[in-house]
Amino acid sequence: MVTINGEKKAIEGKSISVVLEEMNFDSARVVVERNEEIVSKDTYGETLLQAGDVVEVISFVGGG
């Protein structure tokens, strides 16, 4: 299981880009932290999630 934004999910083996798409996140408007390290957007497609990973997806919301 992978913990993503506080919820345990069976998404091991999927790339960050696939998970973001499945969860309807716009990868251009988020930052992903995996095991307390920021993941470079260039590597979302090749970074595979593993059992025990803790992932936080932080969305940017504009306002005014």
CHARMM-style PDB file with segment names, atoms N, HN, CA, C and O in Angstrom:
ATOM      1  N   MET     1       0.836  -1.187   0.000  1.00  0.00      PROA
ATOM      2  CA  MET     1       0.000   0.000   0.000  1.00  0.00      PROA
ATOM      3  C   MET     1       0.882   1.252   0.000  1.00  0.00      PROA
ATOM      4  O   MET     1       1.972   1.276   0.572  1.00  0.00      PROA
ATOM      5  N   VAL     2       0.377   2.267  -0.650  1.00  0.00      PROA
ATOM      6  HN  VAL     2      -0.509   2.248  -1.114  1.00  0.00      PROA
ATOM      7  CA  VAL     2       1.020   3.579  -0.698  1.00  0.00      PROA
ATOM      8  C   VAL     2       0.087   4.553   0.009  1.00  0.00      PROA
ATOM      9  O   VAL     2      -1.126   4.526  -0.202  1.00  0.00      PROA
ATOM     10  N   THR     3       0.651   5.406   0.843  1.00  0.00      PROA
ATOM     11  HN  THR     3       1.636   5.428   1.015  1.00  0.00      PROA
ATOM     12  CA  THR     3      -0.162   6.438   1.489  1.00  0.00      PROA
ATOM     13  C   THR     3      -0.057   7.697   0.646  1.00  0.00      PROA
ATOM     14  O   THR     3       1.034   8.232   0.449  1.00  0.00      PROA
ATOM     15  N   ILE     4      -1.194   8.169   0.148  1.00  0.00      PROA
ATOM     16  HN  ILE     4      -2.080   7.734   0.308  1.00  0.00      PROA
ATOM     17  CA  ILE     4      -1.206   9.374  -0.673  1.00  0.00      PROA
ATOM     18  C   ILE     4      -2.215  10.349  -0.078  1.00  0.00      PROA
ATOM     19  O   ILE     4      -3.405  10.056   0.035  1.00  0.00      PROA
ATOM     20  N   ASN     5      -1.705  11.511   0.294  1.00  0.00      PROA
ATOM     21  HN  ASN     5      -0.738  11.749   0.202  1.00  0.00      PROA
ATOM     22  CA  ASN     5      -2.521  12.537   0.958  1.00  0.00      PROA
ATOM     23  C   ASN     5      -3.291  11.949   2.141  1.00  0.00      PROA
ATOM     24  O   ASN     5      -4.464  12.254   2.356  1.00  0.00      PROA
ATOM     25  N   GLY     6      -2.599  11.097   2.901  1.00  0.00      PROA
ATOM     26  HN  GLY     6      -1.646  10.849   2.727  1.00  0.00      PROA
ATOM     27  CA  GLY     6      -3.171  10.540   4.120  1.00  0.00      PROA
ATOM     28  C   GLY     6      -4.044   9.313   3.942  1.00  0.00      PROA
ATOM     29  O   GLY     6      -4.514   8.753   4.932  1.00  0.00      PROA
ATOM     30  N   GLU     7      -4.278   8.875   2.707  1.00  0.00      PROA
ATOM     31  HN  GLU     7      -3.896   9.329   1.903  1.00  0.00      PROA
ATOM     32  CA  GLU     7      -5.124   7.709   2.445  1.00  0.00      PROA
ATOM     33  C   GLU     7      -4.285   6.571   1.877  1.00  0.00      PROA
ATOM     34  O   GLU     7      -3.451   6.788   0.998  1.00  0.00      PROA
ATOM     35  N   LYS     8      -4.505   5.365   2.378  1.00  0.00      PROA
ATOM     36  HN  LYS     8      -5.182   5.189   3.092  1.00  0.00      PROA
ATOM     37  CA  LYS     8      -3.794   4.197   1.859  1.00  0.00      PROA
ATOM     38  C   LYS     8      -4.476   3.720   0.578  1.00  0.00      PROA
ATOM     39  O   LYS     8      -5.694   3.554   0.521  1.00  0.00      PROA
ATOM     40  N   LYS     9      -3.646   3.504  -0.450  1.00  0.00      PROA
ATOM     41  HN  LYS     9      -2.657   3.639  -0.404  1.00  0.00      PROA
ATOM     42  CA  LYS     9      -4.173   3.061  -1.747  1.00  0.00      PROA
ATOM     43  C   LYS     9      -3.266   1.973  -2.312  1.00  0.00      PROA
ATOM     44  O   LYS     9      -2.058   1.974  -2.078  1.00  0.00      PROA
ATOM     45  N   ALA    10      -3.859   1.051  -3.054  1.00  0.00      PROA
ATOM     46  HN  ALA    10      -4.841   1.050  -3.244  1.00  0.00      PROA
ATOM     47  CA  ALA    10      -3.107  -0.020  -3.711  1.00  0.00      PROA
ATOM     48  C   ALA    10      -2.674   0.469  -5.092  1.00  0.00      PROA
ATOM     49  O   ALA    10      -3.288   0.124  -6.102  1.00  0.00      PROA
ATOM     50  N   ILE    11      -1.618   1.269  -5.125  1.00  0.00      PROA
ATOM     51  HN  ILE    11      -1.120   1.549  -4.305  1.00  0.00      PROA
ATOM     52  CA  ILE    11      -1.153   1.845  -6.393  1.00  0.00      PROA
ATOM     53  C   ILE    11       0.328   1.557  -6.631  1.00  0.00      PROA
ATOM     54  O   ILE    11       0.983   2.246  -7.414  1.00  0.00      PROA
ATOM     55  N   GLU    12       0.853   0.529  -5.947  1.00  0.00      PROA
ATOM     56  HN  GLU    12       0.321  -0.030  -5.311  1.00  0.00      PROA
ATOM     57  CA  GLU    12       2.256   0.176  -6.143  1.00  0.00      PROA
ATOM     58  C   GLU    12       2.514  -0.151  -7.603  1.00  0.00      PROA
ATOM     59  O   GLU    12       1.676  -0.748  -8.280  1.00  0.00      PROA
ATOM     60  N   GLY    13       3.683   0.247  -8.078  1.00  0.00      PROA
ATOM     61  HN  GLY    13       4.363   0.731  -7.528  1.00  0.00      PROA
ATOM     62  CA  GLY    13       4.076  -0.053  -9.447  1.00  0.00      PROA
ATOM     63  C   GLY    13       3.603   0.954 -10.476  1.00  0.00      PROA
ATOM     64  O   GLY    13       4.030   0.908 -11.630  1.00  0.00      PROA
ATOM     65  N   LYS    14       2.727   1.866 -10.074  1.00  0.00      PROA
ATOM     66  HN  LYS    14       2.380   1.904  -9.137  1.00  0.00      PROA
ATOM     67  CA  LYS    14       2.271   2.905 -11.003  1.00  0.00      PROA
ATOM     68  C   LYS    14       3.197   4.105 -10.909  1.00  0.00      PROA
ATOM     69  O   LYS    14       3.779   4.377  -9.858  1.00  0.00      PROA
ATOM     70  N   SER    15       3.326   4.817 -12.019  1.00  0.00      PROA
ATOM     71  HN  SER    15       2.853   4.596 -12.872  1.00  0.00      PROA
ATOM     72  CA  SER    15       4.149   6.028 -12.005  1.00  0.00      PROA
ATOM     73  C   SER    15       3.359   7.174 -11.389  1.00  0.00      PROA
ATOM     74  O   SER    15       2.131   7.138 -11.322  1.00  0.00      PROA
ATOM     75  N   ILE    16       4.078   8.177 -10.948  1.00  0.00      PROA
ATOM     76  HN  ILE    16       5.076   8.207 -11.003  1.00  0.00      PROA
ATOM     77  CA  ILE    16       3.428   9.355 -10.380  1.00  0.00      PROA
ATOM     78  C   ILE    16       2.514   9.996 -11.413  1.00  0.00      PROA
ATOM     79  O   ILE    16       1.411  10.424 -11.072  1.00  0.00      PROA
ATOM     80  N   SER    17       2.947  10.073 -12.669  1.00  0.00      PROA
ATOM     81  HN  SER    17       3.843   9.725 -12.946  1.00  0.00      PROA
ATOM     82  CA  SER    17       2.106  10.714 -13.685  1.00  0.00      PROA
ATOM     83  C   SER    17       0.791   9.964 -13.882  1.00  0.00      PROA
ATOM     84  O   SER    17      -0.249  10.597 -14.069  1.00  0.00      PROA
ATOM     85  N   VAL    18       0.811   8.636 -13.845  1.00  0.00      PROA
ATOM     86  HN  VAL    18       1.655   8.122 -13.693  1.00  0.00      PROA
ATOM     87  CA  VAL    18      -0.413   7.844 -13.986  1.00  0.00      PROA
ATOM     88  C   VAL    18      -1.337   8.083 -12.796  1.00  0.00      PROA
ATOM     89  O   VAL    18      -2.543   8.256 -12.971  1.00  0.00      PROA
ATOM     90  N   VAL    19      -0.780   8.092 -11.599  1.00  0.00      PROA
ATOM     91  HN  VAL    19       0.200   7.951 -11.457  1.00  0.00      PROA
ATOM     92  CA  VAL    19      -1.588   8.306 -10.394  1.00  0.00      PROA
ATOM     93  C   VAL    19      -2.217   9.697 -10.407  1.00  0.00      PROA
ATOM     94  O   VAL    19      -3.389   9.851 -10.064  1.00  0.00      PROA
ATOM     95  N   LEU    20      -1.449  10.704 -10.801  1.00  0.00      PROA
ATOM     96  HN  LEU    20      -0.497  10.579 -11.080  1.00  0.00      PROA
ATOM     97  CA  LEU    20      -2.001  12.061 -10.869  1.00  0.00      PROA
ATOM     98  C   LEU    20      -3.172  12.118 -11.843  1.00  0.00      PROA
ATOM     99  O   LEU    20      -4.198  12.736 -11.558  1.00  0.00      PROA
ATOM    100  N   GLU    21      -3.010  11.469 -12.992  1.00  0.00      PROA
ATOM    101  HN  GLU    21      -2.177  10.967 -13.223  1.00  0.00      PROA
ATOM    102  CA  GLU    21      -4.086  11.456 -13.991  1.00  0.00      PROA
ATOM    103  C   GLU    21      -5.321  10.733 -13.449  1.00  0.00      PROA
ATOM    104  O   GLU    21      -6.444  11.214 -13.601  1.00  0.00      PROA
ATOM    105  N   GLU    22      -5.109   9.577 -12.817  1.00  0.00      PROA
ATOM    106  HN  GLU    22      -4.196   9.187 -12.693  1.00  0.00      PROA
ATOM    107  CA  GLU    22      -6.232   8.811 -12.266  1.00  0.00      PROA
ATOM    108  C   GLU    22      -6.976   9.582 -11.176  1.00  0.00      PROA
ATOM    109  O   GLU    22      -8.184   9.417 -11.004  1.00  0.00      PROA
ATOM    110  N   MET    23      -6.247  10.422 -10.443  1.00  0.00      PROA
ATOM    111  HN  MET    23      -5.266  10.556 -10.583  1.00  0.00      PROA
ATOM    112  CA  MET    23      -6.859  11.186  -9.348  1.00  0.00      PROA
ATOM    113  C   MET    23      -7.304  12.578  -9.806  1.00  0.00      PROA
ATOM    114  O   MET    23      -7.688  13.415  -8.989  1.00  0.00      PROA
ATOM    115  N   ASN    24      -7.248  12.814 -11.122  1.00  0.00      PROA
ATOM    116  HN  ASN    24      -6.937  12.134 -11.786  1.00  0.00      PROA
ATOM    117  CA  ASN    24      -7.696  14.079 -11.727  1.00  0.00      PROA
ATOM    118  C   ASN    24      -6.930  15.307 -11.250  1.00  0.00      PROA
ATOM    119  O   ASN    24      -7.506  16.384 -11.097  1.00  0.00      PROA
ATOM    120  N   PHE    25      -5.627  15.143 -11.015  1.00  0.00      PROA
ATOM    121  HN  PHE    25      -5.159  14.268 -11.139  1.00  0.00      PROA
ATOM    122  CA  PHE    25      -4.768  16.278 -10.705  1.00  0.00      PROA
ATOM    123  C   PHE    25      -4.151  16.790 -12.000  1.00  0.00      PROA
ATOM    124  O   PHE    25      -3.812  15.997 -12.878  1.00  0.00      PROA
ATOM    125  N   ASP    26      -4.004  18.087 -12.126  1.00  0.00      PROA
ATOM    126  HN  ASP    26      -4.280  18.731 -11.413  1.00  0.00      PROA
ATOM    127  CA  ASP    26      -3.304  18.709 -13.248  1.00  0.00      PROA
ATOM    128  C   ASP    26      -1.831  18.777 -12.862  1.00  0.00      PROA
ATOM    129  O   ASP    26      -1.456  19.565 -11.994  1.00  0.00      PROA
ATOM    130  N   SER    27      -0.992  17.959 -13.496  1.00  0.00      PROA
ATOM    131  HN  SER    27      -1.296  17.319 -14.201  1.00  0.00      PROA
ATOM    132  CA  SER    27       0.416  17.880 -13.102  1.00  0.00      PROA
ATOM    133  C   SER    27       1.147  19.208 -13.234  1.00  0.00      PROA
ATOM    134  O   SER    27       2.194  19.401 -12.616  1.00  0.00      PROA
ATOM    135  N   ALA    28       0.610  20.123 -14.030  1.00  0.00      PROA
ATOM    136  HN  ALA    28      -0.240  19.966 -14.532  1.00  0.00      PROA
ATOM    137  CA  ALA    28       1.237  21.442 -14.169  1.00  0.00      PROA
ATOM    138  C   ALA    28       0.969  22.320 -12.949  1.00  0.00      PROA
ATOM    139  O   ALA    28       1.655  23.321 -12.740  1.00  0.00      PROA
ATOM    140  N   ARG    29      -0.022  21.951 -12.146  1.00  0.00      PROA
ATOM    141  HN  ARG    29      -0.579  21.139 -12.315  1.00  0.00      PROA
ATOM    142  CA  ARG    29      -0.423  22.785 -11.013  1.00  0.00      PROA
ATOM    143  C   ARG    29      -0.220  22.119  -9.656  1.00  0.00      PROA
ATOM    144  O   ARG    29      -0.819  22.531  -8.662  1.00  0.00      PROA
ATOM    145  N   VAL    30       0.624  21.092  -9.616  1.00  0.00      PROA
ATOM    146  HN  VAL    30       1.111  20.758 -10.423  1.00  0.00      PROA
ATOM    147  CA  VAL    30       0.884  20.420  -8.340  1.00  0.00      PROA
ATOM    148  C   VAL    30       2.380  20.230  -8.124  1.00  0.00      PROA
ATOM    149  O   VAL    30       3.187  20.295  -9.051  1.00  0.00      PROA
ATOM    150  N   VAL    31       2.708  19.993  -6.872  1.00  0.00      PROA
ATOM    151  HN  VAL    31       2.052  19.940  -6.119  1.00  0.00      PROA
ATOM    152  CA  VAL    31       4.048  19.559  -6.486  1.00  0.00      PROA
ATOM    153  C   VAL    31       3.854  18.232  -5.769  1.00  0.00      PROA
ATOM    154  O   VAL    31       2.925  18.080  -4.975  1.00  0.00      PROA
ATOM    155  N   VAL    32       4.725  17.274  -6.046  1.00  0.00      PROA
ATOM    156  HN  VAL    32       5.479  17.397  -6.691  1.00  0.00      PROA
ATOM    157  CA  VAL    32       4.614  15.961  -5.424  1.00  0.00      PROA
ATOM    158  C   VAL    32       5.815  15.740  -4.514  1.00  0.00      PROA
ATOM    159  O   VAL    32       6.967  15.929  -4.903  1.00  0.00      PROA
ATOM    160  N   GLU    33       5.500  15.332  -3.290  1.00  0.00      PROA
ATOM    161  HN  GLU    33       4.564  15.178  -2.974  1.00  0.00      PROA
ATOM    162  CA  GLU    33       6.531  14.968  -2.319  1.00  0.00      PROA
ATOM    163  C   GLU    33       6.411  13.464  -2.086  1.00  0.00      PROA
ATOM    164  O   GLU    33       5.328  12.953  -1.800  1.00  0.00      PROA
ATOM    165  N   ARG    34       7.529  12.770  -2.210  1.00  0.00      PROA
ATOM    166  HN  ARG    34       8.409  13.185  -2.443  1.00  0.00      PROA
ATOM    167  CA  ARG    34       7.555  11.313  -1.981  1.00  0.00      PROA
ATOM    168  C   ARG    34       8.585  11.022  -0.908  1.00  0.00      PROA
ATOM    169  O   ARG    34       9.768  11.316  -1.080  1.00  0.00      PROA
ATOM    170  N   ASN    35       8.147  10.455   0.182  1.00  0.00      PROA
ATOM    171  HN  ASN    35       7.185  10.216   0.322  1.00  0.00      PROA
ATOM    172  CA  ASN    35       9.032  10.122   1.302  1.00  0.00      PROA
ATOM    173  C   ASN    35       9.865  11.332   1.730  1.00  0.00      PROA
ATOM    174  O   ASN    35      11.077  11.241   1.930  1.00  0.00      PROA
ATOM    175  N   GLU    36       9.174  12.469   1.864  1.00  0.00      PROA
ATOM    176  HN  GLU    36       8.190  12.543   1.701  1.00  0.00      PROA
ATOM    177  CA  GLU    36       9.740  13.730   2.350  1.00  0.00      PROA
ATOM    178  C   GLU    36      10.736  14.381   1.389  1.00  0.00      PROA
ATOM    179  O   GLU    36      11.516  15.241   1.798  1.00  0.00      PROA
ATOM    180  N   GLU    37      10.716  13.981   0.116  1.00  0.00      PROA
ATOM    181  HN  GLU    37      10.082  13.283  -0.217  1.00  0.00      PROA
ATOM    182  CA  GLU    37      11.563  14.612  -0.899  1.00  0.00      PROA
ATOM    183  C   GLU    37      10.690  15.058  -2.068  1.00  0.00      PROA
ATOM    184  O   GLU    37       9.815  14.320  -2.519  1.00  0.00      PROA
ATOM    185  N   ILE    38      10.940  16.278  -2.554  1.00  0.00      PROA
ATOM    186  HN  ILE    38      11.652  16.878  -2.187  1.00  0.00      PROA
ATOM    187  CA  ILE    38      10.203  16.791  -3.706  1.00  0.00      PROA
ATOM    188  C   ILE    38      10.637  16.011  -4.949  1.00  0.00      PROA
ATOM    189  O   ILE    38      11.829  15.805  -5.179  1.00  0.00      PROA
ATOM    190  N   VAL    39       9.667  15.586  -5.738  1.00  0.00      PROA
ATOM    191  HN  VAL    39       8.699  15.753  -5.552  1.00  0.00      PROA
ATOM    192  CA  VAL    39       9.944  14.855  -6.979  1.00  0.00      PROA
ATOM    193  C   VAL    39       9.933  15.856  -8.133  1.00  0.00      PROA
ATOM    194  O   VAL    39       8.993  16.638  -8.274  1.00  0.00      PROA
ATOM    195  N   SER    40      10.978  15.828  -8.952  1.00  0.00      PROA
ATOM    196  HN  SER    40      11.742  15.193  -8.837  1.00  0.00      PROA
ATOM    197  CA  SER    40      11.061  16.703 -10.119  1.00  0.00      PROA
ATOM    198  C   SER    40       9.975  16.332 -11.126  1.00  0.00      PROA
ATOM    199  O   SER    40       9.751  15.153 -11.401  1.00  0.00      PROA
ATOM    200  N   LYS    41       9.305  17.346 -11.673  1.00  0.00      PROA
ATOM    201  HN  LYS    41       9.487  18.303 -11.449  1.00  0.00      PROA
ATOM    202  CA  LYS    41       8.243  17.101 -12.660  1.00  0.00      PROA
ATOM    203  C   LYS    41       8.758  16.287 -13.847  1.00  0.00      PROA
ATOM    204  O   LYS    41       8.007  15.507 -14.434  1.00  0.00      PROA
ATOM    205  N   ASP    42      10.028  16.460 -14.204  1.00  0.00      PROA
ATOM    206  HN  ASP    42      10.638  17.093 -13.727  1.00  0.00      PROA
ATOM    207  CA  ASP    42      10.614  15.728 -15.338  1.00  0.00      PROA
ATOM    208  C   ASP    42      10.603  14.217 -15.114  1.00  0.00      PROA
ATOM    209  O   ASP    42      10.655  13.446 -16.073  1.00  0.00      PROA
ATOM    210  N   THR    43      10.534  13.792 -13.848  1.00  0.00      PROA
ATOM    211  HN  THR    43      10.491  14.418 -13.069  1.00  0.00      PROA
ATOM    212  CA  THR    43      10.644  12.359 -13.557  1.00  0.00      PROA
ATOM    213  C   THR    43       9.321  11.715 -13.146  1.00  0.00      PROA
ATOM    214  O   THR    43       9.313  10.548 -12.755  1.00  0.00      PROA
ATOM    215  N   TYR    44       8.207  12.437 -13.223  1.00  0.00      PROA
ATOM    216  HN  TYR    44       8.214  13.385 -13.541  1.00  0.00      PROA
ATOM    217  CA  TYR    44       6.905  11.872 -12.834  1.00  0.00      PROA
ATOM    218  C   TYR    44       6.605  10.585 -13.594  1.00  0.00      PROA
ATOM    219  O   TYR    44       6.091   9.632 -13.009  1.00  0.00      PROA
ATOM    220  N   GLY    45       6.914  10.541 -14.876  1.00  0.00      PROA
ATOM    221  HN  GLY    45       7.331  11.315 -15.352  1.00  0.00      PROA
ATOM    222  CA  GLY    45       6.603   9.372 -15.698  1.00  0.00      PROA
ATOM    223  C   GLY    45       7.452   8.156 -15.405  1.00  0.00      PROA
ATOM    224  O   GLY    45       7.028   7.028 -15.656  1.00  0.00      PROA
ATOM    225  N   GLU    46       8.641   8.365 -14.879  1.00  0.00      PROA
ATOM    226  HN  GLU    46       8.986   9.281 -14.674  1.00  0.00      PROA
ATOM    227  CA  GLU    46       9.541   7.238 -14.611  1.00  0.00      PROA
ATOM    228  C   GLU    46       9.658   6.895 -13.133  1.00  0.00      PROA
ATOM    229  O   GLU    46      10.308   5.910 -12.780  1.00  0.00      PROA
ATOM    230  N   THR    47       9.044   7.685 -12.266  1.00  0.00      PROA
ATOM    231  HN  THR    47       8.516   8.484 -12.552  1.00  0.00      PROA
ATOM    232  CA  THR    47       9.103   7.421 -10.830  1.00  0.00      PROA
ATOM    233  C   THR    47       7.952   6.499 -10.451  1.00  0.00      PROA
ATOM    234  O   THR    47       6.791   6.907 -10.418  1.00  0.00      PROA
ATOM    235  N   LEU    48       8.299   5.240 -10.164  1.00  0.00      PROA
ATOM    236  HN  LEU    48       9.242   4.908 -10.191  1.00  0.00      PROA
ATOM    237  CA  LEU    48       7.295   4.244  -9.810  1.00  0.00      PROA
ATOM    238  C   LEU    48       7.124   4.200  -8.297  1.00  0.00      PROA
ATOM    239  O   LEU    48       8.099   4.217  -7.545  1.00  0.00      PROA
ATOM    240  N   LEU    49       5.880   4.143  -7.869  1.00  0.00      PROA
ATOM    241  HN  LEU    49       5.087   4.129  -8.479  1.00  0.00      PROA
ATOM    242  CA  LEU    49       5.588   4.102  -6.443  1.00  0.00      PROA
ATOM    243  C   LEU    49       5.762   2.684  -5.920  1.00  0.00      PROA
ATOM    244  O   LEU    49       5.452   1.709  -6.605  1.00  0.00      PROA
ATOM    245  N   GLN    50       6.268   2.588  -4.686  1.00  0.00      PROA
ATOM    246  HN  GLN    50       6.520   3.380  -4.130  1.00  0.00      PROA
ATOM    247  CA  GLN    50       6.536   1.297  -4.067  1.00  0.00      PROA
ATOM    248  C   GLN    50       5.764   1.187  -2.762  1.00  0.00      PROA
ATOM    249  O   GLN    50       5.388   2.193  -2.160  1.00  0.00      PROA
ATOM    250  N   ALA    51       5.532  -0.049  -2.333  1.00  0.00      PROA
ATOM    251  HN  ALA    51       5.837  -0.866  -2.822  1.00  0.00      PROA
ATOM    252  CA  ALA    51       4.843  -0.289  -1.065  1.00  0.00      PROA
ATOM    253  C   ALA    51       5.567   0.455   0.049  1.00  0.00      PROA
ATOM    254  O   ALA    51       6.793   0.403   0.149  1.00  0.00      PROA
ATOM    255  N   GLY    52       4.803   1.141   0.877  1.00  0.00      PROA
ATOM    256  HN  GLY    52       3.807   1.183   0.796  1.00  0.00      PROA
ATOM    257  CA  GLY    52       5.370   1.884   1.993  1.00  0.00      PROA
ATOM    258  C   GLY    52       5.671   3.334   1.688  1.00  0.00      PROA
ATOM    259  O   GLY    52       5.959   4.105   2.604  1.00  0.00      PROA
ATOM    260  N   ASP    53       5.613   3.733   0.409  1.00  0.00      PROA
ATOM    261  HN  ASP    53       5.379   3.107  -0.335  1.00  0.00      PROA
ATOM    262  CA  ASP    53       5.850   5.140   0.069  1.00  0.00      PROA
ATOM    263  C   ASP    53       4.779   6.018   0.707  1.00  0.00      PROA
ATOM    264  O   ASP    53       3.620   5.625   0.842  1.00  0.00      PROA
ATOM    265  N   VAL    54       5.202   7.211   1.094  1.00  0.00      PROA
ATOM    266  HN  VAL    54       6.143   7.531   0.985  1.00  0.00      PROA
ATOM    267  CA  VAL    54       4.276   8.228   1.594  1.00  0.00      PROA
ATOM    268  C   VAL    54       4.357   9.400   0.627  1.00  0.00      PROA
ATOM    269  O   VAL    54       5.413  10.010   0.459  1.00  0.00      PROA
ATOM    270  N   VAL    55       3.230   9.708  -0.005  1.00  0.00      PROA
ATOM    271  HN  VAL    55       2.372   9.212   0.131  1.00  0.00      PROA
ATOM    272  CA  VAL    55       3.184  10.727  -1.052  1.00  0.00      PROA
ATOM    273  C   VAL    55       2.211  11.827  -0.645  1.00  0.00      PROA
ATOM    274  O   VAL    55       1.114  11.558  -0.156  1.00  0.00      PROA
ATOM    275  N   GLU    56       2.632  13.058  -0.854  1.00  0.00      PROA
ATOM    276  HN  GLU    56       3.524  13.276  -1.251  1.00  0.00      PROA
ATOM    277  CA  GLU    56       1.754  14.212  -0.663  1.00  0.00      PROA
ATOM    278  C   GLU    56       1.683  14.952  -1.986  1.00  0.00      PROA
ATOM    279  O   GLU    56       2.713  15.248  -2.594  1.00  0.00      PROA
ATOM    280  N   VAL    57       0.476  15.250  -2.433  1.00  0.00      PROA
ATOM    281  HN  VAL    57      -0.360  15.009  -1.940  1.00  0.00      PROA
ATOM    282  CA  VAL    57       0.266  16.036  -3.645  1.00  0.00      PROA
ATOM    283  C   VAL    57      -0.268  17.384  -3.189  1.00  0.00      PROA
ATOM    284  O   VAL    57      -1.339  17.474  -2.588  1.00  0.00      PROA
ATOM    285  N   ILE    58       0.490  18.423  -3.481  1.00  0.00      PROA
ATOM    286  HN  ILE    58       1.360  18.350  -3.969  1.00  0.00      PROA
ATOM    287  CA  ILE    58       0.122  19.773  -3.062  1.00  0.00      PROA
ATOM    288  C   ILE    58      -0.330  20.546  -4.288  1.00  0.00      PROA
ATOM    289  O   ILE    58       0.435  20.726  -5.235  1.00  0.00      PROA
ATOM    290  N   SER    59      -1.581  21.004  -4.267  1.00  0.00      PROA
ATOM    291  HN  SER    59      -2.203  20.858  -3.497  1.00  0.00      PROA
ATOM    292  CA  SER    59      -2.154  21.760  -5.384  1.00  0.00      PROA
ATOM    293  C   SER    59      -2.006  23.247  -5.147  1.00  0.00      PROA
ATOM    294  O   SER    59      -2.113  23.727  -4.018  1.00  0.00      PROA
ATOM    295  N   PHE    60      -1.760  23.969  -6.228  1.00  0.00      PROA
ATOM    296  HN  PHE    60      -1.673  23.579  -7.145  1.00  0.00      PROA
ATOM    297  CA  PHE    60      -1.701  25.421  -6.168  1.00  0.00      PROA
ATOM    298  C   PHE    60      -3.037  25.974  -6.637  1.00  0.00      PROA
ATOM    299  O   PHE    60      -3.539  25.599  -7.697  1.00  0.00      PROA
ATOM    300  N   VAL    61      -3.597  26.852  -5.852  1.00  0.00      PROA
ATOM    301  HN  VAL    61      -3.189  27.156  -4.991  1.00  0.00      PROA
ATOM    302  CA  VAL    61      -4.880  27.462  -6.181  1.00  0.00      PROA
ATOM    303  C   VAL    61      -4.689  28.966  -6.208  1.00  0.00      PROA
ATOM    304  O   VAL    61      -4.239  29.564  -5.231  1.00  0.00      PROA
ATOM    305  N   GLY    62      -5.037  29.572  -7.337  1.00  0.00      PROA
ATOM    306  HN  GLY    62      -5.402  29.086  -8.131  1.00  0.00      PROA
ATOM    307  CA  GLY    62      -4.923  31.022  -7.456  1.00  0.00      PROA
ATOM    308  C   GLY    62      -6.100  31.710  -6.786  1.00  0.00      PROA
ATOM    309  O   GLY    62      -7.185  31.144  -6.654  1.00  0.00      PROA
ATOM    310  N   GLY    63      -5.869  32.889  -6.385  1.00  0.00      PROA
ATOM    311  HN  GLY    63      -4.987  33.349  -6.492  1.00  0.00      PROA
ATOM    312  CA  GLY    63      -6.941  33.654  -5.758  1.00  0.00      PROA
ATOM    313  C   GLY    63      -6.650  35.134  -5.884  1.00  0.00      PROA
ATOM    314  O   GLY    63      -5.598  35.542  -6.376  1.00  0.00      PROA
ATOM    315  N   GLY    64      -7.568  35.896  -5.449  1.00  0.00      PROA
ATOM    316  HN  GLY    64      -8.422  35.564  -5.050  1.00  0.00      PROA
ATOM    317  CA  GLY    64      -7.303  37.316  -5.552  1.00  0.00      PROA
ATOM    318  C   GLY    64      -8.329  38.149  -4.862  1.00  0.00      PROA
ATOM    319  OT1 GLY    64      -8.233  39.376  -4.867  1.00  0.00      PROA
TER     320      GLY     64
END
